Amino acid sequence: MKRETMIKNLSKKFNLNAVPSEEFYGERHGTGIWIRGSICKAETDWYNYAEATTEENKLNDYLEKNGWFAEPYDAETIMMWQS
């Protein structure tokens, strides 16, 4: 799935503030997605930040089915990248 579509879907389906990774890194041509704000909410099965990136849950299942994965940047910052 293209990044722009994934950003829209993360917002609609999981109520996440998903933005291009350039907004975090200050790059011109990024390829990832930054989850700006809380990822730990009911829509994500209470995704537990860095610990949850390797667990089976609604959000990881959705990402994997669409060719993406979550990766912690630090304890409370989650980035998403294409597989």
HELIX and SHEET records of a PDB file:
HELIX    1   1 ARG A    3  PHE A   14  1                                  12    
HELIX    2   2 GLU A   22  TYR A   25  1                                   4    
HELIX    3   3 ALA A   42  THR A   44  5                                   3    
HELIX    4   4 TYR A   49  ALA A   52  1                                   4    
HELIX    5   5 LYS A   58  LYS A   65  1                                   8    
SHEET    1   A 4 ALA A  18  PRO A  20  0                                        
SHEET    2   A 4 ILE A  33  ILE A  35 -1                                        
SHEET    3   A 4 THR A  77  GLN A  82 -1                                        
SHEET    4   A 4 TRP A  68  ASP A  74 -1                                        
END                                                                             
